């Protein structure tokens, strides 16, 4: 007969919780299923998903810890007497971060209770298109039926299982933020943004950190290099945005093993981990020992126990992600998906939250508004932050052709770097525009302090179709780094080809 719930959400992360709570606002009967499978190293956590527990929140807090370390060095130039050497205690930081995360876990449970959303701490699996069978950790079964079901289980880090010892001895970001003691000398591998972010704050708190990179850094962000039509030589002033991030990290103290591929990890009698790798440039095998090896080789959708095939939910055979349409609907009527688990969507918390809310409003609030995934801003929280919104230069060239693109750029020095005599070589801003008429802004890329705060404001303008001429009429706030974006008319460049290297 009648299903028990109007809406069942599988997954208690950002998108799933937002959808469930929004649906409850319309007086609907809602349930949430959430279960955290322990990592291969045994790490587990509470309600809230990746962002709250092993992503954005602990990462930003540890990034802040590293920034405070840099501020201590700067402070002496500003007259503060600080005894040297300063020392960082990992356990104190970790306890503070973990306590805050636990408070968020509890807060989410309270919010669900207040909104009368039923919470099941069970691992869900489809029995039929309207029925999900859940198992508790102890093996107790719960069966839940619903008119509408939303899948929002997100993803989990991959392990490079082809590397001997990787699974047995390595950790991922799922584990790093929950370590009670310092990871010591650490090797993050490979060069995804989470690897750089973790390497940045590990270096910042004084740990010996080496990043192993097999190819270009920050794949998917702006990677353009530029060649003169006349001389066919590379313009050294047009450094790749991603390369600037890693260059600053090197000057900051992070070491890089470039074009290196690990082949095995072995545990020594000292309990340290010996990593062997192939150096492609030197064509030889090398090795070194570390206290911790952290893998950052990408994420996979957390769908293996959902039994999607049995109910006909289609996925991309290559990525494993669920295929959805503009309404977040899957191939099965009344089954939807939001967040990182969906094909072709940004893997970002704010987009998952917005998509989840809009889906609930369409289902129960007579709304027809769809999620707009264009011009979503994001930031990489490396020591020198990289914020961007809109198209990379490569993507703009691919969409509009190199003859129709105008790029403005500038290096700058933040005022706060001056007295402290900090290197500002990599502080850089680049704006990609259409060349025609008023030059609509297609993308903005900013490397510098507080990039996330800077890019957020400009994201609104770009979302509203801002043009270069409008930006040039905008009065900057002086003296700020964000002001540099409003002065880009000084550094116009044209007549260059952008070499498309892939996004």
FITIKE-852001 format. One record per residue (C-alpha): x negated, y negated, z negated. Coordinates in steps of 0.1 Angstrom, whole numbers, padded with zeros to 4 digits, always signed. Example, Ala and Ser with C-alpha at 12.3 -4.5 7.8 and 13.67 -1.06 7.14 Angstrom:
BEGIN
-0123+0045-0078-0137+0011-0071
END
This chain:
BEGIN
+0000+0000+0000-0011-0035-0009-0048-0043-0013-0059-0054-0048-0077-0086-0038-0072-0113-0013-0110-0116-0009-0139-0094-0018-0174-0108-0015-0203-0083-0013-0234-0101-0025-0238-0126-0054-0262-0150-0037-0258-0186-0026-0234-0180+0003-0214-0153-0014-0208-0171-0046-0199-0204-0028-0174-0185-0007-0159-0167-0037-0155-0198-0059-0140-0218-0030-0115-0191-0023-0105-0190-0060-0098-0228-0058-0069-0219-0036-0054-0196-0062-0064-0164-0044-0074-0132-0062-0111-0128-0056-0138-0103-0066-0176-0103-0062-0198-0073-0060-0235-0078-0067-0263-0053-0074-0301-0059-0074-0321-0029-0063-0354-0030-0081-0384-0038-0060-0410-0010-0053-0429-0024-0083-0398-0023-0105-0389-0060-0106-0352-0068-0110-0331-0099-0119-0296-0113-0124-0268-0129-0105-0276-0157-0081-0294-0141-0052-0329-0148-0037-0329-0186-0040-0322-0186-0078-0343-0157-0088-0372-0151-0064-0371-0180-0040-0364-0217-0039-0360-0224-0076-0390-0206-0091-0411-0215-0061-0404-0252-0064-0411-0251-0102-0444-0234-0097-0452-0259-0069-0445-0286-0094-0470-0270-0118-0496-0272-0092-0488-0309-0083-0492-0317-0120-0527-0302-0119-0536-0325-0090-0521-0354-0109-0544-0347-0138-0574-0352-0115-0559-0384-0100-0551-0397-0135-0587-0403-0144-0590-0428-0115-0561-0447-0129-0576-0450-0164-0563-0420-0182-0589-0402-0204-0584-0365-0199-0608-0340-0215-0624-0317-0190-0622-0289-0180-0584-0286-0180-0570-0251-0182-0537-0236-0170-0519-0208-0189-0498-0187-0165-0477-0171-0193-0465-0204-0206-0455-0216-0171-0439-0182-0162-0419-0181-0195-0405-0216-0188-0396-0208-0152-0381-0174-0161-0360-0188-0189-0346-0214-0166-0337-0188-0140-0320-0167-0166-0299-0197-0176-0288-0200-0140-0279-0163-0140-0257-0169-0170-0243-0201-0155-0231-0183-0124-0214-0156-0145-0196-0182-0166-0185-0201-0134-0170-0169-0120-0152-0162-0152-0138-0198-0154-0125-0195-0119-0110-0161-0126-0132-0143-0101-0138-0107-0110-0175-0098-0111-0186-0062-0105-0223-0053-0111-0222-0024-0087-0238-0013-0054-0211-0015-0027-0205+0007+0003-0177+0007+0028-0152+0036+0027-0129+0021+0053-0124-0014+0067-0105-0026+0036-0121-0004+0009-0155-0007-0008-0168+0020-0031-0191+0007-0058-0215+0026-0081-0230+0012-0113-0265+0018-0123-0253+0047-0145-0234+0062-0115-0199+0052-0125-0176+0047-0095-0154+0017-0089-0131+0014-0058-0121-0021-0047-0097-0029-0018-0092-0063-0002-0074-0080+0026-0106-0099+0036-0142-0089+0030-0173-0111+0032-0208-0096+0035-0234-0119+0019-0261-0095+0008-0291-0115+0022-0325-0099+0028-0354-0084+0010-0392-0086+0017-0407-0061+0041-0437-0040+0033-0463-0032+0060-0459+0005+0054-0484+0013+0082-0511+0000+0060-0524+0027+0036-0518+0017+0000-0496-0013+0008-0465+0000-0009-0483+0016-0038-0505-0014-0048-0491-0045-0032-0464-0069-0045-0441-0094-0027-0425-0127-0036-0398-0105-0053-0425-0097-0080-0447-0127-0081-0423-0151-0099-0416-0125-0126-0452-0117-0135-0458-0121-0172-0495-0125-0168-0517-0143-0143-0521-0126-0109-0558-0135-0110-0577-0135-0077-0549-0131-0051-0547-0123-0015-0514-0134+0001-0510-0118+0035-0498-0127+0062-0492-0163+0073-0455-0169+0069-0443-0200+0051-0438-0181+0018-0474-0170+0019-0486-0205+0023-0463-0219-0004-0474-0192-0029-0511-0196-0020-0507-0234-0024-0495-0233-0060-0518-0204-0070-0547-0225-0058-0533-0256-0075-0532-0239-0109-0568-0228-0105-0567-0193-0092-0590-0179-0066-0567-0175-0036-0574-0162+0000-0548-0161+0027-0551-0135+0055-0537-0147+0087-0534-0127+0119-0521-0154+0142-0508-0190+0142-0496-0205+0109-0459-0213+0103-0446-0196+0134-0413-0212+0144-0422-0247+0133-0438-0273+0155-0468-0258+0172-0473-0281+0202-0507-0289+0216-0511-0316+0243-0531-0318+0275-0539-0349+0296-0525-0347+0331-0557-0364+0344-0585-0348+0325-0569-0315+0315-0585-0316+0281-0570-0312+0247-0562-0344+0228-0578-0339+0194-0555-0365+0178-0525-0344+0185-0532-0316+0160-0506-0290+0156-0483-0298+0126-0487-0263+0112-0525-0265+0115-0526-0297+0096-0509-0279+0067-0535-0252+0066-0564-0277+0071-0553-0295+0040-0550-0263+0021-0585-0254+0030-0598-0288+0017-0576-0282-0013-0595-0250-0021-0575-0222-0005-0596-0198+0016-0584-0183+0049-0593-0151+0067-0584-0160+0102-0575-0134+0129-0578-0106+0104-0556-0075+0100-0556-0054+0068-0560-0017+0074-0559-0002+0038-0557-0011+0001-0574+0011-0025-0574+0009-0063-0608+0009-0078-0618+0023-0112-0618-0013-0126-0581-0015-0116-0589-0041-0090-0577-0037-0054-0601-0033-0026-0587-0045+0007-0603-0035+0040-0595-0054+0072-0605-0057+0108-0620-0091+0118-0608-0096+0154-0632-0125+0161-0663-0106+0149-0649-0072+0160-0660-0056+0127-0646-0041+0095-0648-0061+0063-0636-0058+0027-0633-0075-0006-0616-0068-0040-0587-0087-0055-0566-0086-0086-0533-0090-0067-0523-0084-0031-0491-0101-0020-0474-0092+0012-0454-0118+0032-0446-0101+0064-0410-0111+0068-0376-0100+0054-0351-0074+0064-0313-0076+0060-0301-0058+0028-0276-0035+0046-0289+0000+0043-0264+0011+0017-0233-0007+0031-0223+0020+0055-0215-0006+0082-0215+0019+0110-0186+0038+0095-0163+0007+0098-0177-0005+0131-0195-0037+0120-0220-0044+0148-0256-0054+0141-0286-0064+0162-0305-0032+0168-0339-0051+0166-0333-0073+0136-0307-0053+0117-0287-0085+0112-0250-0087+0115-0236-0102+0147-0210-0130+0140-0192-0155+0160-0187-0192+0153-0161-0184+0126-0186-0161+0108-0164-0131+0119-0180-0098+0126-0168-0072+0152-0142-0060+0127-0111-0082+0120-0110-0095+0084-0147-0086+0078-0170-0117+0078-0207-0124+0070-0226-0154+0059-0261-0164+0050-0295-0147+0058-0278-0115+0068-0263-0130+0099-0279-0131+0134-0291-0164+0147-0285-0184+0115-0312-0204+0095-0323-0185+0065-0317-0214+0041-0297-0217+0009-0278-0249+0018-0265-0235+0051-0253-0203+0034-0235-0224+0008-0218-0246+0034-0209-0217+0056-0194-0198+0027-0173-0227+0016-0160-0235+0051-0151-0198+0056-0130-0198+0025-0113-0230+0036-0105-0215+0070-0091-0183+0054-0071-0198+0027-0069-0236+0031-0055-0241+0066-0088-0256+0077-0103-0251+0112-0137-0267+0105-0167-0246+0116-0202-0247+0103-0225-0269+0123-0260-0253+0124-0277-0280+0144-0301-0304+0129-0305-0287+0095-0334-0301+0076-0360-0280+0058-0393-0283+0040-0423-0261+0033-0435-0267-0002-0472-0264+0005-0497-0287-0015-0491-0313+0012-0454-0308+0020-0441-0304+0056-0405-0315+0062-0387-0313+0095-0353-0317+0111-0341-0310+0146-0362-0296+0175-0399-0288+0175-0417-0303+0205-0418-0269+0222-0381-0264+0218-0374-0299+0231-0396-0292+0262-0378-0259+0268-0344-0276+0265-0350-0308+0284-0383-0304+0303-0416-0321+0296-0408-0351+0319-0378-0360+0298-0395-0360+0264-0412-0389+0246-0432-0383+0215-0442-0409+0189-0467-0401+0162-0490-0415+0136-0515-0406+0109-0511-0426+0077-0524-0429+0041-0500-0428+0012-0507-0457-0012-0510-0433-0041-0539-0416-0024-0560-0448-0023-0572-0454-0059-0576-0417-0065-0597-0415-0032-0578-0385-0020-0582-0372+0015-0553-0382+0037-0566-0368+0069-0536-0345+0074-0508-0370+0065-0490-0372+0097-0456-0380+0112-0442-0370+0147-0409-0379+0163-0396-0362+0194-0371-0382+0215-0353-0380+0248-0370-0404+0273-0338-0416+0288-0318-0448+0278-0320-0455+0241-0340-0423+0234-0319-0401+0211-0341-0385+0184-0343-0348+0189-0367-0339+0160-0387-0354+0132-0417-0338+0116-0433-0352+0085-0464-0341+0065-0471-0358+0033-0460-0362-0004-0424-0356-0012-0416-0346+0024-0384-0330+0013-0371-0362-0001-0382-0382+0029-0368-0359+0055-0334-0356+0038-0325-0393+0045-0336-0392+0081-0317-0360+0086-0284-0379+0081-0293-0403+0109-0304-0376+0133-0272-0357+0125-0253-0388+0135-0271-0392+0168-0297-0418+0158-0318-0433+0185-0354-0446+0186-0341-0481+0191-0319-0479+0160-0348-0465+0140-0370-0494+0150-0343-0518+0137-0343-0500+0104-0363-0519+0077-0386-0496+0058-0390-0495+0020-0424-0509+0013-0448-0494+0002-0436-0458+0008-0447-0430+0030-0412-0428+0045-0418-0463+0058-0443-0449+0083-0414-0434+0103-0400-0468+0110-0433-0481+0124-0439-0455+0151-0435-0480+0179-0472-0488+0173-0483-0453+0184-0461-0444+0214-0476-0418+0237-0465-0407+0271-0478-0391+0302-0487-0359+0284-0477-0323+0290-0467-0302+0260-0480-0266+0263-0452-0243+0252-0466-0217+0229-0434-0202+0217-0411-0209+0188
END
